[in-house]
Amino acid sequence: MRRPTAVFIPYFLLLGTLLGKAAFANDTTRYFLSVVDFVQIVRQYHPVAKQAQLLKDQAKAEMLLAYGGWDPKIYSDYDEKMFEGTHYYSYFENKISVPIWYGIEAKAGYNTATGKYLNSESMLPDVGQGFVGISLPLMKNLLIDKQRAMLRQAQLFREASEQQRLMMLNDLLVAGLKCYYDWAYAYSEMKVFEEATRINVVRFNAMVESVKLGDRAAIDTTEALTQLQGRQFQLNEARLKFIKAGLDLNTYLWLENETPRPLDSLLLPSPLNSDFLRVQLRYEKLEELAAELLQTHPILRNYDFKLRQLDIERRLKIESMKPTLNLNYNLLNESYRVRNDFNYMVNNNYKLGLNFSMPLFFMQGRGDLQTTKLKIKNTQYAVETKKLELVNKLKAYYNEMMTLQAQTKLYEKNIKGFAQLFEGETARLRNGESSLFLVNARENRFLESQVKLYELQSKFYKTEADLKWTLGDIGR
């Protein structure tokens, strides 16, 4: 019996034996891929999942950019004039400024000025002049300024990036899960028609033997052959459907280093009904789910962060409408020496300045503030709309799940009846009390009910995925 080739063994080991159970007791070359293992693979290896992880790095970059507003700066400026052998002037200015919270800026520097034609106000001691000073906003930018607003918004973006990551994973996983359950349904349908074809081959051979023995009319072989050909046609369609579903699923299966996973015909889904009853009992109280949704859904939490960012922007716009009044004070000193008489320095060696400006009508400021308020109002409307939309989707998916659960239980009972009718009609045929036409009719209803049951189970699981997406907890 053929064993898995060496090409596939490293991948299974890499995934920690995620796919390491045999599909059939007599066929060790096939492997189950459970839905839990599928989700783990998608979360760990899919490029979109890795893109979602990059949001954390982006948030760190935004924080670094925001902290750049407090980056100390060093300035140097050298200006010299020489003409016809005369040294007019030479200015050398050096300064370091350190932004502090509340818009305060501390600064220190050392300047020299030499030459024959210096401006009187620019004249400095021969050894140069040092200074230590401060710039203080007295009105605008005292409560909040651009740097502090950027930092707080970056902090909010860092928190919001986690919600955006969950949103990306939510969308990725709900699409992947639906694809998985389509694949599982296609496989179950294919197995139904494989078994039906096998039974029809046996029936056709038995009918040929009965005709040879004179127990049946020759026309019965034609009917048996037609039925067999119909089953073969259905089986071929089911196989094609399973292959196409596998190709769709393969777009979600990746290896390390962003390498697409090769197609693997040895891979099979877990049976649709393997944990169906357990899933049916998971969701009970709709109101509790709705309350949880409103508190934890990443879309709604992301809106909350957006509103908080807009509120910071609103406060900054209000602050910008205040008049500008800045105080600049520099304590001067000759060279690097510090006088022992500090009071003398404060009262005699200083440079003081006040800057004042104010627009007459504040039209730009009022326009900016009004624009921000409209953004806030628009976002608030969007939040209420999204809340209602998500809650309604939750109720719709919940009710659909409950209906599918009831339908599935009903069909599970119904299929037993079709199976008994089919078995009974087959037994009557063997005893010569029935016709092949009736057996085929019973078989058709039995097969249809099997396929329908798998379809209902697949719909149930896909609706469960939609419900989890609505709750925002697939990617958690």
N, C-alpha and C positions, 0 to 999 in steps of 0.2 A: 504494500500500500504506500502511495507517494506521501512524502513528508514535506513540510514547508521548506522552501529553498532558503539558502543563506542570506538572500537579499532581504527577506522579510523579518528574520529573527532579530537583527539588531534593533529594528524599529520597535518591535514589541517589548524588548528589554528596556529600551530607552523610555518608553511610556510606563515603565513600572508594572509590566504584565497587565496593562489595562485591557488588552484584548486576548487574554490568555486562557479562555475557556473553550473547550471544543464544542462545535455546534451540534454535532450528532455523536452518539456513542460509537458508531461504526465508521466515522469519518473524521479523523484527527487533523485533516488539512484545512478545515474551516474554523473560523473564529467569530465569536460574538463581539459586537461593539455595542455595549449598553449605552443608554442615553446619558447616564452619569459620566461615563468615560468620554463620551462624545463632547459633552460640555467642558470637561477638563482640558481636552485637546484644543478645543476652540479658544478657550480662555488663555491657554499657555502659548499657543503657536500661531494663531491667526494674525495676519498683519494689522487688521483693524483693531484687534485687542491690544497689540503693541502700540498702535497709534494712540489709543486711549491712555496708555501708560505715559506717553510723551507729554501729556497735559501737566503732569506733575513737574517735569523739567521746565516746561514753559512757565509755570507758576513761580518756580525758583528764579528764572530769568527776569520775570516781572518784578519780583521782590528786589533783586540786585539792581535793576534799573531805578526803582523807587528810592533805594538807599543812596543812589548816586546823587540825589539832591543834597545830601549832607557830606559829600566828598570835599575835603579841604582843597583849596586851590592856591597855587603859587604863581605870582606875577613878577615879571622883571621887564624893565623898560630902560633902554639906554639911548640918549639923544645928544649928539655933539655937533657943533658948528665951528669950522676953521676956514678963514678967508684971508688971502693975501698975507699969510704968515701970522695972522692974529687969531688967537684962541678966544672965540666969542663966548661959548659956554659948553658945558658938559654936565648933563643930568643923568644920574643913575638911580632908578627907583626899584625897590624890591619890597614885596608884600606877600604875606600869607593870610588867607581868610578862612575861617572855620564856621560854617553855618551851625546854629544851635536851634533847639526847639523854640516855638513861638515866634519864628521869624527873626530871631536875634542873630546877628553875625558878629563874631569876635575877629579882630584882625591885629596884625603886628607887622612892622616893617622897618627898613633902614634905607635912608636916602642920602645921596651926596650931590652937591652942586658946586662946580668950580668954573672959572672963566672971567674974562674982563667985562663982558656985557651981560650980566645976569639981571633978570627982573628983580626989583627990590623985594617983592613978596616971595621970591623963590630962593633967596639967599639963605644958606645954611651954615652952621659952624664948619670950620675947616675939616674937622674929623668926621663930619656927617651928623646925621640926626636920626635917632630911633624913635619909634612910637608904638604905643599899644592903645587900641581903641575898640569901640563897640558901635554897632548900628542897630537901632531899636525902632520897630514900628509902633507908633502910638495909636493908630486908628486902623487903617486897612492892614490885613494880613496878621493881626494880633491873635485872633481866635483860631483862624485856619488860613493856610496859604497853599500854594500849588504843590509844594513838596510834601506837606503833611497829607494833603488830599490824595496825591499819587500813592503814598505809602499805605494809607488806609484802604484805598481801592485795590492795591496789590495784595494786601492781606485778605481782603474779601475774595479776590480772584483765586487765591490759593485754596480757600475753602470751597469756592464754587467749582474749581477744576475737578475736585473729587466727584461732585454731582454730574458734571459733564462726562467724566469717565464712565460713571454708572449708566448714563443715558446712552452712550455709544455701545457699551457692552449689552445693555438691554435690547437695543435695536438689532445688534448682531446676533445675539443668542436666540431671540424669538424667531428670526428668519431661519437660523440654523436648525432649531428644534422642529419647525414646521417641515423643513426639508427632510429631516431625519424620519419624522412620522410618515411622510409620503413614501419614503424609501421602505420603511417597515411595512406599510400597507401594501405596496407593490410586491414585496417579497411574500407576504402572506397570501395575496391573491395568486401569485405564481405557484405556490405550493398547493393551493386548492386545485388548480387545473392540472398540475403534475399528477396528483393523486387521481383526479377524475380521468385523465388520459390513460393512466395505468389500468384502472378498473375497466375502461372501455376496450382496451387492448385484450384483456382477459375475456371480456364478454364477447367480443368479436370472434376470438379464436374458439370459444365454447360454442358460439352459434354456427360456425363453419363445421365443427365436428358433429353438431346435432343435425345439420342438413345432410351430411354424409351418411349418418345413421338412419336418415329418413324420419327423424322426430320433428323436424321443422321444415317449413317451406323455404325455398331458395330466396324468396323476396325478403325474408328476415335478415339474411346476410347483408343485403343492400341497405336496409335500415340501420343495421348495426355499424356498417362501414360509414354511412353518412354521419351517424352520431359520433363515431370515432374521429372522423375528419373535422367535424365541428369542434370537438374538444382540442384537437391538435392546433386548429386555427386560434382558439382562445388562449391556448398555452403559449403559442408564438407571440401573440399580442401582449400577454402578461410578462413574458421574458423581456420583450423590447421595453415595456414600461418600467420594469425593474432596472434594466441597464441605464435608461435615461435618468431614472431617479438616483441611481448610484453616481452618475456623472455630476448631477446637481449637488449631491452630498459631498463629492470629492472637492468641491470648491471651498469647503469649510475645513478640510483636513490638511494640515501643513506639518512639516518637520521643522527642526531647528534651522536657524540662519535664513529664515524666509524662503525655504525650499518647498515647492509644492509637493505634496505626497503622491507617489505614483499610484495609478489605479490598481486596485487589488480585488480580483474576483473571488478571493478566498474569504473576504470579509462579509459578515452577515449581521443583520439587526437582531436585537433581542425580540422575543415574541411579544406581540402587542398586548396580550392579556397577562403578561408575567407579573405585573404589580398593579393590575387594574383596580382590584377591590380596595387596595391600600390607598390609591389615589382618590377613589370615590369618597372615602371617609375623611379627607383632609380639610375640605372647606365646609364650614357649618353656618357661621353667623355673618350675614351680609353687612349689617350695620357696623360691626367691629372692623370688617375689612375696609369699609368706606372711611371710617375714622382714621385707620392706619394709613390709608392712601393719602389723605389730606395732610398728614404730618410728615410722612417719610418719602413721598415720591420725588425722585431727583429733579424732574421737570419743575415741580412746584418750589422745591428748595432753591433751585437755580434762579427762579423768578424772585424769590425772597432776597437773595444776594444781589440781584440786579437792582431791586428797589433800594437796598441799602447803599449801593454804589451811587445811584441817582440822588439819594438824599445827601450824600457827601458833596456831589456836584452842585446841588441846590444851595447848600450852605456856603460853598466857595463862591457861587454867583452873588449871593447876598453880601458876602464879605467884600467882593470886588466893587460893590456900589458905594462903599464908604470912601470918604476923602482920603487922600494919601498924606500922611504926616509922619515923617521919619526923623529921628534924632541921631546925629552922628557926633561922637565925641572921641577925640584922640588925645591921649596923654603923651606929651613930647619930652624927649630927653636927649642930651648931647652924647653922641657916640653910644656906647653900651653901658656907661656908668650910671648907676642909680644913686640919686641924692639921698642923704640920710633924712633930710627934711621933706617928708612926703607932702605935708600940707602946702609947703611952698610950691611944689611941683603942680599940685592940683589947681592952685589959685593963679599960677603965673605961666606954667608951661602946658598949654593945651590948645586944641583946635576944635571949635564947636560949630555945628551947623544944623539947621532945620530945613527940611524940604516939604513943601506943601503944594498939592495940586488937586483939582476937583473939576470934573466935567459939569457944565451948567445944567444940562437936562438929563443926564444919565440914560440916554436913549439906548446905547449899546448894552449897558448893564441890565436895563429893564427888559430889553429884547432877549438877552441870554437867559435871564431868570424865567421869563415867561415860557421860553422854549423848553427849559428843563422841567418846569411844572407840567407842561403838556406831555413830555416823555413819561413822567411819573404817572400821570392820570391814564395815559395809554397803556402802560405796563400793568396798572391796577385792573383795568378792564380786561386785559389779556389773561391775568391771573384768574379772575372770576370765571371767564369763559372756559379756561383750561380745566379749572376745578370741576365745573359742571360736565364738561366733556368726558373727563376721566371717570367721574362717578357714574355717569350714564353708561360708559363702556363697561365699567366694572359690573353694573347690574345686568347689562345685556349678556356679557360673557358668563356671569354667574348663573343666570337663568338658562342660558344655552347649555351649560354644563349639567345643570340639574335635569333638563329635558333629555339630553343625551344619555345621562346616567339611567333614567327611567326607560328610555327607548332600548338601551343596551340590555338591561335586565329582562325586558319583555322579549327582545329578540333571542336572548340566550335560552329562554324557555321555548320560544317558537321554533328555534332550530332543532331542538330535541324532538319536537313533533314531526318536523319534516324528515329527520333522520329515521325515525321509526317507520314512517310511511314508506320511505325509500327502501328500507331493509325488508319491510313486510312485502312490498310489491316484488322485490327481487326474489324473495323466498317463494312467492306464488308462481313467478316465472319458472323457477327451477322445477316446481311441481306440475308445471303445465297448466296452471290455473289463471295465468295472466298473459298479457301481450308485451312485446318489446316496446311498443308505443307508450303504454302506461308506465313502464319502468323508466323510460327516457323522460317522460313528463315529471314523474316523481323526482328523478335525479336533477332535472333542471331547477326545480323549486328548491331542492336541498342545496345545490351549489350557489344559487342566487342568494339564499339566506346566509350561507357562510361568508360570501364576499361582502354582503351588506353588513354583517356583524363586524367584520374587520374595518369596514369603512366607518361605521359608527365609533368604534374604538379609536381609530385614527383621528376622527373629528374631535372626540373627547379630549385626547391628549393635546391636539393643536389649540383647542379652546382653552385648555389649562395653561398652555404657554402664553396665550393672549391675556389671560387673567393675571398671570404672574407679571407680564409686561406692564399691565395696567397698575399693578401694585408697585412696580418698579423694583422688584426683588430678584430678578433673574441674575443680574450681574453682581449681587452682593456675595 
